[in-house]
Amino acid sequence: MWDQRYSEAEYVFGTEPNDFLKEVFQRIPSGGRVLCLAEGEGRNAVFLAEQGYEVTAIDLSEVGLKKALKLASDKGVHITTQVADLAEYDFGNQQWDGIVSISVHLPDTLRQQVHAQIEPALKHGGVFILEAYTYEQTKMAGIGGPDASQKDRFMSLAKLQMELAVLHEVIGIEKHRSLSEGKRHKGLSAVVQFVGYKE
């Protein structure tokens, strides 16, 4: 599905970084190693590389990651890409200064498995940044998020606080905000935003 979606010349989610990431990225230790989950066409990874971070972008779609490498080349920065399934990916131990999850919508069991790896994979002082759609998105005018039938793929602050309780929460909020990220994320949307760090 994602290979097909990313196969068009246009960048489906645009080439600009996610607004929330742009607001909070400086919480990640300067110049650190950052892992971007389900990064697709690379807009967030490339932005972080432009800020001086050493970025690894992982995604299921080789097609998306090829576009990510092209975007990095066009912007004059380097990112590392890896075709990987989050169900099998080993985050490592104390490997990352930052882990970024923007619009990564996984089934409950897999999401819990991924979130269980976040704290061990972060170095001390490392930061986890997430923005995702909440189920309220199904009632919003904006475009984006999982299909309404995939209820377990939506996130909530309550779920995140339970699954990421080992992190020190800095930001945790559910809100409505306007998105303009290519043709797939746009309009007034219902999201949850979370930032936590490992003490």
JOTA-V940871 format. One record per residue. N is the residue number from 1. RES is the residue in one small letter. SS is DSSP state (H for helix, E for strand, C for the rest). PSI is psi in whole degrees, -180 to 180 (999 if undefined). OMEGA is omega in whole degrees, 0 to 359 (none if undefined). Layout:
n: <N;N>
res: <RES;RES>
ss: <SS;SS>
psi: <PSI;PSI>
omega: <OMEGA;OMEGA>
This chain:
n: <1;2;3;4;5;6;7;8;9;10;11;12;13;14;15;16;17;18;19;20;21;22;23;24;25;26;27;28;29;30;31;32;33;34;35;36;37;38;39;40;41;42;43;44;45;46;47;48;49;50;51;52;53;54;55;56;57;58;59;60;61;62;63;64;65;66;67;68;69;70;71;72;73;74;75;76;77;78;79;80;81;82;83;84;85;86;87;88;89;90;91;92;93;94;95;96;97;98;99;100;101;102;103;104;105;106;107;108;109;110;111;112;113;114;115;116;117;118;119;120;121;122;123;124;125;126;127;128;129;130;131;132;133;134;135;136;137;138;139;140;141;142;143;144;145;146;147;148;149;150;151;152;153;154;155;156;157;158;159;160;161;162;163;164;165;166;167;168;169;170;171;172;173;174;175;176;177;178;179;180;181;182;183;184;185;186;187;188;189;190;191;192;193;194;195;196;197;198;199>
res: <m;w;d;q;r;y;s;e;a;e;y;v;f;g;t;e;p;n;d;f;l;k;e;v;f;q;r;i;p;s;g;g;r;v;l;c;l;a;e;g;e;g;r;n;a;v;f;l;a;e;q;g;y;e;v;t;a;i;d;l;s;e;v;g;l;k;k;a;l;k;l;a;s;d;k;g;v;h;i;t;t;q;v;a;d;l;a;e;y;d;f;g;n;q;q;w;d;g;i;v;s;i;s;v;h;l;p;d;t;l;r;q;q;v;h;a;q;i;e;p;a;l;k;h;g;g;v;f;i;l;e;a;y;t;y;e;q;t;k;m;a;g;i;g;g;p;d;a;s;q;k;d;r;f;m;s;l;a;k;l;q;m;e;l;a;v;l;h;e;v;i;g;i;e;k;h;r;s;l;s;e;g;k;r;h;k;g;l;s;a;v;v;q;f;v;g;y;k;e>
ss: <C;H;H;H;H;H;C;C;C;C;C;C;C;C;C;C;C;C;H;H;H;H;H;H;H;H;H;C;C;C;C;C;E;E;E;E;E;C;C;C;C;C;H;H;H;H;H;H;H;H;C;C;C;E;E;E;E;E;E;C;C;H;H;H;H;H;H;H;H;H;H;H;H;H;H;C;C;C;C;E;E;E;E;C;C;C;C;C;C;C;C;C;C;C;C;E;E;E;E;E;E;E;C;C;C;C;C;H;H;H;H;H;H;H;H;H;H;H;H;H;H;E;E;E;E;E;E;E;E;E;E;E;E;C;H;H;H;H;H;C;C;C;E;C;C;C;C;C;C;C;H;H;H;C;C;C;H;H;H;H;H;H;H;C;C;C;C;E;E;E;E;E;E;E;E;E;E;E;E;E;E;C;C;C;E;E;E;E;E;E;E;E;E;E;E;E;E;C;C>
psi: <-48;-37;-44;-43;-38;-2;-16;157;-36;146;114;-40;16;-178;-2;149;160;136;-42;-44;-42;-34;-35;-2;-28;-8;-22;131;133;133;9;177;129;136;123;119;140;55;-12;-122;2;8;-39;-39;-43;-42;-45;-38;-37;-25;4;8;156;107;133;126;125;147;156;-26;113;-35;-46;-43;-29;-39;-34;-44;-37;-43;-42;-44;-44;-31;-3;29;169;134;154;135;151;122;118;146;124;-22;-21;-5;135;114;-16;-178;122;49;-26;141;-22;143;131;129;99;115;45;105;102;155;154;-53;-43;-39;-44;-39;-44;-48;-28;-22;-13;-55;-47;-31;-22;143;165;131;-4;156;138;127;129;138;136;165;144;168;-22;-19;-29;-15;3;160;-23;160;133;163;171;166;146;-28;-17;59;-35;-10;-15;155;165;159;-37;-44;-46;-41;-30;-46;-24;29;-22;-14;153;112;127;-43;132;108;143;135;166;133;157;130;146;82;85;-157;-8;-20;99;153;-179;125;157;117;163;138;137;134;128;154;159;121;999>
omega: <184;176;180;182;183;187;178;183;180;174;191;181;181;181;179;181;172;184;183;177;180;180;193;187;184;173;176;180;185;176;186;177;183;176;177;184;177;193;173;187;164;187;181;178;181;177;181;176;177;180;175;178;174;195;170;180;178;179;175;190;175;179;178;183;174;176;177;179;177;179;178;179;179;182;177;179;180;168;173;178;178;174;186;174;181;178;184;188;177;183;181;183;181;184;196;173;178;171;186;180;181;179;175;187;185;173;186;187;180;178;179;178;179;183;178;180;187;185;178;184;180;169;176;185;179;190;174;181;182;163;180;179;171;183;178;177;182;179;185;179;184;179;176;177;178;173;182;181;181;189;184;179;176;181;175;178;180;178;183;180;178;186;183;184;181;177;174;184;177;177;174;185;168;185;170;175;181;179;173;184;182;184;185;178;178;179;181;190;178;185;168;178;184;170;177;178;180;183;none>
